[in-house]
């Protein structure tokens, strides 16, 4: 049984090499008996057995010979039919005839007495063995069959030993058990041995092969799991023909099973596939309960499960009703349908058959096929969601755990992105806007050799305009133009509207305590006089326009979800001063409002600059203060704010071809172990370096 995953050793005895797999016999017993349920099925069959039994040596010896079971004429006829049409002889009508010929009352008595129950026929075949099979055939080497402990084979020889010299050689139970104990019996099938006499001598196993020397029509019943055996090859030019049946315990008589539940398949079959079928061949009355039982490995356990799938997948009522009705009438226990894959094949087969003759329902059946196709696509998609196959970053699926047994990984060792989007190089004109975190990114763009667009400086000390954090003549600017820091998404919209004249804005000037003037739309920009403000106004708007026309890539950092709206409907870029509260109202924006504002910003610029691409990030910098303290702690309010902005960013990127997401928020908050400055609000310069390095890895060719 090659599925049993045990270590295989090599043992050399007198020049013969034997493959040994200790413990394989116990593993096979567990594999089929417990894991696939054959033991409980046999026990249930025994508990419900009602017929009489006989004393038979089959119980002790695990093998029994029944002479002259089939007449020689029938045997010869089968050989001729097999040679004349090896495929045609596999037809069910042939099996129906042979079942009644082979499973006579005599054979039936021995088999039911061995099992202590009824039984069913799993598969049947006609085998032809030739002299050339000795070296290449699996069955010609000493072995036991991998399968349930309780199963039988019935072999009827169609031509005799006197003709071909072939036989079924076997060892007794005691010798077989010793070979099982050492681990020979269930080694890999391709490594079985023809000569095990040296091995038996070394193990003190009584090696006395026996045989039946059958005549045409003779039959043996034996348990191929319990006694070691091999097919002795015939003499050259004289093949051996044999009729084979495989049996397992069942609650129901084999005839009833073949007629109502399961008809034997042709050729050797996999016991694993038959296990769910055996469970359904039962005397138990189906529970009259309206429930859906979903089995393991996509098994369809009851009719309600099949009905649930059909009725919820096939949207057209008539085909769905016909399919359910067919199952209820013809296969209520779903013997022919053990898995979702069987059910899908059944639905497609029926649908395709109907297309040939039910002309008036052709459209409905075509719709049913479309529904099944859609269902299969969704099914495959669902199954692959947590699979590493075809994922751009296989490590992106599961949360990194440093204590994982097989794949330990720390979140501090990763960059939280899935795929690279090489949309630019260092010569590509790039700009940025947003919160103070956006300024940190802008600074690194300028120092790392990016083509950072600068449309407006403030190098005239007599201009009356002061930009926070910038002195005339400084090498590094904070932003492309002096629009200052912005924390909310409406402020970005207003930048684009101002730049291209899409909206009239009131010229609002607020005095501060020092006598200087503030523009509510330009946080961090201060004017010494009203004249300075007016002199700068049009120049600043021209610089805005030049920025958006020049940039091919723009990094926008969304900061906060709370904002302050002026009475005319516009928004301040940050928070109001004491003399502003009579003109503002606190707002908490929804996901959709954030999406709409950033979308308008993008659309306005894109209309004037078709090459414009937008990279969205969410600032990791938390609130300084919340305006929702009557209902939210600042930490909770900050979490809500970042969550809304993060969802909005996803919506925007999903809806637009030239929008991308930079996971700077995730990198800082989750993947950098020591990211924060001493105030726990601002980040260290090393943190920003890592963000920009990730930016380069994702976006720069």
C-alpha positions in Angstrom: 0.0 0.0 0.0 2.1 2.9 -1.3 -0.1 5.5 0.5 1.2 4.3 3.8 3.9 6.9 4.6 6.4 4.8 6.5 10.2 4.5 6.1 11.2 1.8 3.7 14.5 -0.2 4.3 16.5 -2.5 2.2 17.4 -6.0 3.5 19.9 -8.2 1.7 19.8 -12.0 2.1 21.8 -14.4 0.0 22.2 -11.8 -2.7 18.5 -11.0 -2.8 17.4 -7.4 -2.0 14.1 -7.1 -0.1 12.2 -3.9 0.5 11.0 -3.8 4.1 8.4 -1.4 5.6 8.0 -2.2 9.3 4.5 -1.4 10.7 3.0 -1.2 7.3 0.4 -3.9 8.0 -0.9 -2.0 11.1 -0.9 1.3 9.1 -3.0 -0.3 6.3 -5.5 -1.7 8.8 -5.9 1.8 10.3 -5.9 3.5 6.9 -8.8 1.5 5.5 -10.5 0.3 8.7 -10.6 3.6 10.6 -9.8 6.4 8.2 -12.1 5.1 5.5 -14.7 3.5 7.7 -14.5 -0.1 6.4 -14.3 -1.5 10.0 -17.5 0.2 11.2 -19.2 -0.7 7.9 -18.4 -4.4 8.5 -19.5 -4.3 12.1 -22.8 -2.7 11.1 -23.3 -5.4 8.4 -22.7 -8.1 11.0 -25.0 -6.5 13.5 -27.9 -6.5 11.0 -27.2 -10.0 9.5 -30.2 -12.4 9.7 -29.3 -15.4 7.6 -27.9 -18.7 8.7 -24.2 -19.6 8.4 -22.3 -22.8 7.8 -19.1 -24.3 9.2 -16.5 -23.6 6.5 -12.7 -23.9 6.5 -12.6 -20.5 4.8 -13.0 -18.9 8.2 -9.8 -20.4 9.5 -7.7 -20.9 6.4 -8.9 -17.7 4.6 -9.0 -19.7 1.3 -11.4 -22.2 -0.1 -11.5 -24.1 -3.4 -14.8 -24.9 -5.1 -14.3 -27.3 -8.1 -16.3 -27.3 -11.3 -18.3 -24.1 -10.6 -18.6 -23.1 -14.2 -19.0 -25.5 -17.1 -16.0 -25.8 -19.5 -18.1 -24.7 -22.4 -19.0 -21.4 -20.8 -15.3 -20.9 -19.8 -14.2 -21.4 -23.4 -16.9 -19.1 -24.7 -15.7 -16.3 -22.3 -12.1 -16.7 -23.5 -13.2 -16.4 -27.1 -15.3 -13.4 -26.4 -12.5 -11.7 -24.5 -10.0 -12.3 -27.3 -12.6 -11.2 -29.9 -13.8 -8.0 -28.2 -12.0 -7.2 -24.9 -14.1 -4.0 -24.5 -17.4 -5.4 -25.4 -17.2 -8.2 -22.8 -17.0 -5.5 -20.1 -20.7 -4.6 -20.7 -23.0 -4.8 -17.7 -25.1 -7.5 -19.4 -22.1 -9.9 -19.3 -21.6 -9.1 -15.6 -25.3 -9.7 -14.9 -25.0 -13.2 -16.4 -21.8 -14.1 -14.7 -22.9 -13.0 -11.2 -25.8 -15.4 -11.2 -23.5 -18.2 -12.6 -20.7 -17.7 -10.0 -22.6 -16.7 -6.8 -24.5 -19.9 -6.4 -26.0 -21.0 -3.1 -22.9 -23.0 -2.2 -20.5 -20.1 -2.8 -22.9 -17.7 -1.1 -23.0 -19.8 2.0 -19.2 -19.8 2.4 -18.9 -16.1 1.7 -21.6 -15.0 4.1 -20.3 -17.3 6.8 -16.8 -15.9 6.4 -18.0 -12.3 6.6 -20.7 -13.0 9.2 -22.9 -10.7 7.1 -24.2 -10.0 3.7 -21.8 -8.7 1.1 -21.7 -6.8 -2.2 -19.5 -7.1 -5.4 -17.2 -4.1 -5.7 -15.6 -4.9 -9.1 -15.1 -7.7 -11.5 -12.8 -8.4 -14.5 -11.3 -11.0 -16.8 -7.6 -11.2 -16.5 -5.1 -12.7 -18.9 -1.7 -13.6 -17.6 1.2 -14.5 -19.9 4.7 -15.8 -19.4 6.2 -12.4 -19.9 4.3 -11.0 -16.9 6.7 -12.7 -14.4 9.2 -9.9 -14.3 6.9 -6.9 -15.0 3.6 -7.8 -13.4 2.8 -6.8 -9.8 0.5 -9.8 -9.2 3.3 -12.3 -10.1 5.4 -11.3 -7.0 4.7 -12.3 -3.4 2.3 -9.9 -1.8 -0.9 -9.2 0.1 -3.5 -6.9 -1.3 -3.8 -3.4 0.3 -7.4 -2.9 1.3 -9.8 -3.6 4.2 -9.0 -6.6 6.5 -12.4 -8.1 5.6 -12.6 -8.5 1.9 -12.5 -11.5 -0.4 -11.6 -12.3 -3.9 -13.3 -14.9 -6.0 -11.2 -16.3 -8.9 -12.7 -18.7 -11.4 -10.1 -20.2 -13.8 -11.4 -20.3 -17.4 -8.6 -22.7 -18.5 -6.8 -25.3 -16.5 -3.4 -25.9 -15.0 -2.8 -28.8 -17.3 -3.0 -26.4 -20.3 -0.9 -23.5 -19.0 0.9 -24.7 -15.9 -0.2 -21.5 -14.1 -1.5 -21.4 -10.6 -2.3 -19.2 -7.6 0.5 -19.9 -5.1 -0.1 -18.9 -1.5 1.3 -19.2 2.0 -0.6 -20.1 5.1 -1.8 -17.5 7.6 1.0 -18.1 10.1 3.7 -17.6 7.5 2.0 -14.5 6.1 1.7 -12.9 9.6 5.4 -13.3 10.2 6.2 -11.6 6.8 3.8 -8.8 7.8 5.5 -8.5 11.1 8.9 -7.9 9.6 7.4 -5.5 7.1 7.8 -7.3 3.8 4.1 -7.8 2.8 3.0 -4.1 2.3 6.2 -2.6 0.8 5.9 -0.7 -2.4 4.1 -2.7 -5.1 6.8 -2.0 -7.7 9.4 -3.5 -5.3 7.8 -6.9 -4.6 10.0 -10.0 -4.9 9.6 -13.1 -6.9 11.8 -15.3 -4.7 11.2 -14.9 -0.9 12.6 -18.2 0.2 15.9 -16.8 1.4 14.0 -14.1 3.4 11.7 -16.8 4.9 14.7 -18.9 6.0 16.4 -16.0 7.7 13.1 -15.2 9.5 12.4 -18.8 10.4 9.2 -18.6 8.4 7.9 -22.0 7.2 8.1 -21.4 3.5 5.8 -24.0 1.9 4.0 -22.5 -1.1 0.7 -24.2 -1.8 -1.5 -24.1 -4.9 -4.8 -25.4 -6.3 -3.7 -26.6 -9.7 -7.1 -25.6 -11.0 -9.1 -27.2 -13.9 -11.2 -25.0 -16.1 -14.3 -23.9 -14.1 -12.6 -24.3 -10.7 -13.0 -21.4 -8.3 -11.1 -20.2 -5.2 -12.4 -17.8 -2.5 -9.7 -16.2 -0.5 -8.9 -13.1 1.5 -5.9 -11.5 -0.3 -5.2 -9.3 2.8 -4.7 -12.3 5.1 -2.6 -14.7 3.0 0.4 -14.0 0.9 0.0 -15.0 -2.6 1.3 -14.6 -6.2 0.1 -15.6 -9.7 2.5 -18.2 -11.1 3.0 -17.3 -14.7 2.0 -19.8 -17.4 4.3 -21.5 -19.9 5.2 -19.5 -23.0 2.4 -19.3 -25.6 -0.2 -20.6 -23.2 -1.9 -17.7 -21.3 -4.0 -18.2 -18.3 -7.5 -16.6 -18.2 -9.4 -16.0 -15.0 -12.6 -14.4 -13.9 -12.1 -12.2 -10.8 -14.6 -10.7 -8.3 -13.8 -8.4 -5.4 -16.2 -8.5 -2.4 -16.7 -6.4 0.8 -19.2 -6.8 3.6 -22.6 -5.1 3.2 -25.8 -4.8 5.2 -27.8 -5.7 2.1 -27.7 -8.9 -0.1 -25.4 -8.6 -3.2 -28.3 -8.9 -5.7 -30.3 -6.1 -4.1 -27.1 -3.9 -4.0 -26.5 -4.6 -7.7 -30.1 -3.9 -8.7 -30.8 -0.8 -6.5 -27.6 0.7 -5.2 -24.3 -0.1 -7.0 -23.5 -2.2 -10.0 -20.0 -3.7 -9.9 -17.4 -1.7 -11.9 -15.1 -3.5 -14.4 -11.4 -3.9 -13.6 -9.5 -3.3 -10.3 -10.9 -0.3 -8.4 -9.6 1.9 -5.6 -11.1 1.0 -2.2 -10.9 4.6 -1.1 -13.4 5.7 -3.7 -15.8 2.9 -2.7 -15.8 3.8 1.0 -18.5 6.5 0.8 -20.6 4.2 -1.3 -20.5 1.4 1.2 -21.7 3.7 3.9 -24.8 4.5 1.9 -25.7 0.8 1.3 -27.7 0.5 4.5 -30.9 -0.9 5.9 -31.4 2.2 8.0 -34.4 4.3 7.0 -33.5 7.7 5.9 -34.1 10.3 8.5 -37.2 12.3 7.7 -35.6 15.5 8.6 -35.1 18.6 6.4 -31.3 19.0 6.9 -28.3 19.3 4.7 -25.4 17.0 5.6 -22.1 18.1 4.2 -19.4 15.4 4.3 -15.6 15.6 4.2 -13.7 15.8 1.0 -16.7 17.4 -0.8 -18.8 14.3 -0.2 -22.6 14.6 -0.8 -24.0 12.7 2.1 -27.7 13.0 1.6 -30.4 14.0 -0.9 -31.1 17.3 0.9 -27.5 18.3 0.2 -27.8 17.5 -3.5 -31.2 19.3 -3.7 -29.7 22.3 -1.9 -26.9 22.6 -4.5 -29.2 22.1 -7.5 -31.9 24.5 -6.3 -29.4 27.2 -5.4 -27.2 26.8 -8.4 -29.7 26.3 -11.2 -31.6 29.6 -11.3 -34.2 28.4 -13.9 -37.0 26.6 -12.0 -38.0 23.9 -14.5 -34.5 22.3 -15.0 -33.8 22.4 -11.3 -37.1 20.7 -10.5 -36.5 18.0 -13.2 -33.0 17.3 -11.8 -34.2 17.0 -8.2 -37.2 14.9 -9.2 -34.9 12.5 -11.2 -32.7 12.0 -8.2 -35.6 11.5 -5.8 -37.1 8.8 -8.1 -34.0 7.0 -9.3 -31.3 7.4 -6.7 -32.7 8.7 -3.4 -29.7 7.4 -1.4 -27.2 8.9 -3.9 -25.3 5.7 -4.5 -24.2 7.0 -7.9 -23.3 10.4 -6.5 -20.8 10.4 -3.7 -19.2 13.9 -4.2 -19.9 17.3 -5.5 -17.9 16.4 -8.6 -20.2 13.4 -9.3 -23.2 15.7 -8.9 -21.8 18.3 -11.3 -21.1 15.6 -13.9 -24.6 14.3 -13.4 -26.2 17.7 -13.9 -24.1 18.5 -17.0 -24.8 15.0 -18.5 -28.5 15.4 -18.0 -28.6 19.0 -19.3 -26.6 18.0 -22.5 -28.9 15.0 -23.1 -32.0 17.2 -22.9 -30.7 19.6 -25.5 -31.0 16.9 -28.1 -34.7 16.3 -27.8 -36.6 18.7 -25.5 -36.6 21.5 -28.0 -39.1 23.6 -26.0 -36.7 23.6 -23.0 -33.5 24.2 -24.8 -33.1 27.8 -23.6 -33.7 26.7 -20.0 -31.2 23.9 -20.2 -28.6 26.2 -21.8 -29.1 28.6 -18.9 -28.7 25.7 -16.5 -25.3 24.9 -18.1 -24.3 28.5 -17.8 -25.3 28.4 -14.1 -23.1 25.3 -13.6 -20.2 26.9 -15.3 -20.5 29.9 -13.1 -20.8 27.7 -10.0 -17.6 25.7 -11.0 -15.7 29.0 -11.5 -16.7 30.2 -8.1 -16.0 26.8 -6.5 -12.5 26.8 -8.0 -11.9 30.4 -7.0 -13.0 29.6 -3.4 -10.8 26.6 -3.1 -7.8 28.5 -4.3 -8.2 31.5 -2.0 -5.8 30.3 0.6 -3.6 28.4 -1.8 -0.1 29.7 -2.5 -0.3 28.6 -6.2 -0.5 31.6 -8.6 -0.3 34.1 -5.8 2.1 37.0 -6.7 3.5 36.8 -3.1 2.9 33.4 -1.5 3.8 34.8 1.9 0.9 37.2 1.8 -1.8 34.7 2.7 -1.1 33.8 6.3 -0.2 36.1 9.2 3.6 35.7 9.8 4.3 33.8 13.1 7.8 33.5 14.5 6.8 30.4 16.3 5.3 28.5 13.4 6.6 24.9 13.4 7.2 24.7 9.6 7.4 28.2 8.3 8.6 30.6 11.1 8.5 34.2 10.0 8.4 37.5 11.8 6.3 40.4 10.6 9.2 42.6 11.2 11.1 40.9 8.4 8.6 41.5 5.6 7.3 44.2 3.4 3.5 44.1 3.3 2.8 44.3 -0.4 1.7 41.7 -2.9 2.9 42.7 -6.4 5.2 45.2 -7.9 3.8 48.0 -10.1 6.8 49.5 -12.0 5.1 52.6 -13.3 8.0 55.0 -13.1 11.8 55.5 -12.9 13.9 58.1 -11.1 13.4 60.5 -14.0 9.6 60.4 -13.9 8.2 63.8 -12.6 6.7 63.0 -9.2 4.9 65.1 -6.6 3.2 64.6 -3.2 0.7 66.1 -0.9 -0.9 65.3 2.5 0.0 65.3 6.1 3.3 65.8 7.9 4.1 62.2 7.0 3.7 63.2 3.3 6.4 65.9 3.9 8.8 63.3 5.3 8.3 61.2 2.1 8.8 64.3 0.0 12.1 65.1 1.7 13.4 61.6 0.9 12.3 61.8 -2.7 14.4 64.9 -3.0 17.5 63.5 -1.3 17.3 60.1 -3.1 17.5 61.4 -6.6 13.9 61.4 -7.7 12.7 64.0 -10.2 10.6 65.8 -7.6 8.5 68.5 -9.1 9.0 71.9 -7.5 6.7 74.6 -8.9 6.8 77.1 -6.0 9.5 78.0 -3.4 9.5 80.8 -0.9 13.0 82.3 -1.3 12.1 86.0 -1.1 12.5 87.1 2.5 10.5 90.2 1.8 7.5 88.5 0.3 5.6 88.5 3.6 4.9 84.8 3.1 6.2 82.3 5.6 6.1 78.5 5.2 6.4 76.5 8.4 9.6 74.5 8.5 11.2 76.3 5.4 13.6 79.1 5.3 14.4 81.1 2.2 17.2 79.3 0.3 16.6 75.9 1.9 17.5 73.1 -0.5 14.6 70.9 0.3 10.9 72.0 0.0 8.1 70.5 1.9 5.7 70.1 -1.1 5.7 70.8 -4.8 3.9 74.1 -4.1 3.2 76.0 -0.9 -0.2 74.4 -0.3 0.9 73.3 3.2 -0.1 70.1 5.0 -3.6 68.7 4.4 -5.3 66.1 6.5 -8.6 65.4 4.9 -9.8 64.3 1.5 -11.9 67.4 0.6 -8.7 69.5 0.8 -7.2 67.5 -2.1 -10.3 68.1 -4.2 -10.1 71.8 -3.4 -6.5 71.9 -4.6 -7.5 70.5 -8.0 -10.6 72.8 -8.2 -8.5 75.8 -7.5 -5.7 74.9 -9.9 -8.1 74.5 -12.9 -10.8 77.0 -12.0 -13.6 74.4 -11.3 -14.9 76.4 -8.3 -14.9 79.9 -6.9 -13.4 80.1 -3.4 -13.9 83.0 -1.0 -10.7 84.7 0.0 -10.8 84.0 3.7 -8.2 85.5 6.0 -8.1 84.9 9.7 -5.9 86.8 12.1 -3.9 85.0 14.7 -2.8 86.3 18.1 0.5 87.6 16.7 -1.2 89.8 14.1 -0.3 87.5 11.1 -3.0 86.2 8.8 -3.9 82.6 8.1 -5.5 81.0 5.0 -7.8 78.1 6.3 -7.0 76.2 3.1 -3.2 76.3 3.5 -2.2 75.0 6.9 1.4 76.0 7.8 1.5 79.0 5.5 1.4 82.4 7.2 1.0 85.9 5.8 2.5 89.0 7.4 -0.2 91.2 5.8 -3.3 91.2 3.7 -1.2 92.6 0.9 1.2 89.7 1.0 -1.8 87.3 0.8 -3.2 89.0 -2.3 0.1 89.3 -4.0 0.7 85.6 -3.5 -2.8 84.3 -4.4 -2.6 84.0 -8.2 1.0 83.0 -8.2 0.2 80.1 -5.9 -2.7 78.9 -8.0 -0.5 79.0 -11.1 2.0 76.9 -9.2 -0.7 74.4 -8.3 -1.7 74.1 -12.0 1.9 73.7 -13.1 2.4 71.0 -10.4 -0.5 68.9 -11.6 0.3 69.4 -15.3 4.0 68.4 -14.7 3.6 65.4 -12.4 3.2 62.0 -14.0 3.1 60.3 -10.6 1.6 61.9 -7.5 1.7 60.5 -4.0 -1.3 61.5 -1.9 -1.3 60.7 1.8 -4.7 60.7 3.5 -4.4 61.6 7.1 -7.7 62.0 9.0 -11.4 61.2 8.7 -12.5 64.0 11.0 -12.6 67.5 9.4 -14.0 71.0 9.7 -16.4 72.4 7.1 -17.0 76.0 6.6 -20.4 77.5 6.3 -20.0 77.9 2.5 -19.4 74.1 2.1 -15.6 74.2 1.7 -13.3 72.5 4.2 -10.4 73.7 6.2 -7.1 71.8 5.7 -6.7 71.2 9.5 -8.3 72.4 12.7 -9.9 75.8 13.5 -8.3 78.5 15.8 -10.3 80.2 18.5 -11.6 82.9 16.2 -13.0 80.4 13.6 -15.6 78.4 15.4 -18.5 80.5 14.4 -17.9 79.7 10.8 -17.2 75.9 11.0 -18.9 72.6 11.7 -17.2 69.4 12.8 -17.7 66.5 10.3 -16.8 62.8 10.3 -16.7 61.6 6.7 -18.1 58.3 5.4 -16.1 55.9 3.2 -18.2 57.0 0.2 -17.6 60.7 0.9 -13.8 60.1 1.0 -14.0 58.1 -2.2 -16.0 60.8 -3.9 -13.6 63.6 -2.9 -10.4 61.8 -4.0 -12.1 60.6 -7.2 -13.0 64.2 -8.1 -9.4 65.3 -7.4 -8.2 62.6 -9.7 -10.7 63.2 -12.5 -10.1 66.9 -12.7 -6.3 66.5 -13.0 -6.6 63.5 -15.3 -8.8 65.6 -17.7 -5.9 68.0 -18.1 -3.0 65.6 -17.7 -3.8 62.1 -19.2 -0.5 60.7 -18.0 -1.3 61.5 -14.4 -1.1 58.5 -12.0 -2.0 58.6 -8.4 -0.5 56.6 -5.6 -2.6 56.6 -2.4 -1.3 56.0 1.1 -2.8 56.3 4.5 -0.7 58.2 7.1 0.3 56.2 10.1 0.4 59.4 12.2 -2.5 59.2 14.7 -4.8 62.0 15.8 -3.5 64.8 17.9 -7.1 65.3 19.1 -10.6 64.0 18.3 -13.8 66.0 18.0 -15.8 62.9 19.0 -14.7 62.6 22.6 -18.3 62.5 23.8 -18.7 59.1 22.2 -15.2 57.9 21.2 -11.8 57.8 23.0 -9.1 59.3 20.9 -7.5 55.9 20.3 -10.8 54.4 19.2 -11.6 57.4 17.1 -8.2 57.2 15.4 -8.7 53.5 14.7 -12.1 54.4 13.1 -10.5 57.2 11.0 -7.7 55.0 9.6 -10.1 52.2 8.9 -12.4 54.4 6.9 -9.6 55.9 4.9 -8.0 52.5 4.3 -11.3 51.1 2.9 -11.8 54.2 0.8 -8.3 53.8 -0.6 -9.2 50.2 -1.6 -12.4 51.4 -3.3 -10.5 54.0 -5.3 -7.7 51.7 -6.4 -10.2 49.0 -7.5 -12.2 51.5 -9.5 -9.4 53.2 -11.3 -6.8 51.9 -13.7 -4.1 54.5 -12.9 -4.5 54.5 -9.1 -2.2 52.4 -6.8 -1.9 51.8 -3.1 1.3 52.2 -1.0 1.0 50.2 2.2 3.0 52.7 4.3 0.4 52.6 7.1 0.8 48.8 7.4 4.5 48.9 7.2 4.9 51.5 10.0 2.2 50.1 12.3 2.9 46.4 11.9 6.2 45.6 10.3 8.7 48.0 11.9 9.6 47.0 15.4 10.8 50.4 16.7 9.1 52.9 14.4 8.0 55.7 16.6 9.7 58.8 18.1 9.5 59.5 21.8 6.1 61.2 21.4 4.5 58.0 20.0 2.9 60.1 17.2 5.7 60.8 14.8 8.0 58.4 13.2 11.8 58.1 13.2 13.8 59.0 10.2 14.8 55.4 9.8 11.1 54.5 9.5 10.6 56.9 6.6 13.7 55.5 4.9 12.0 52.0 5.0 8.8 53.4 3.6 10.6 55.1 0.7 12.7 52.0 0.1 9.5 50.0 -0.1 8.1 52.6 -2.5 11.1 52.2 -4.7 10.8 48.4 -4.7 7.1 48.5 -5.6 6.9 51.3 -8.1 10.3 52.2 -9.6 11.6 50.3 -12.6 
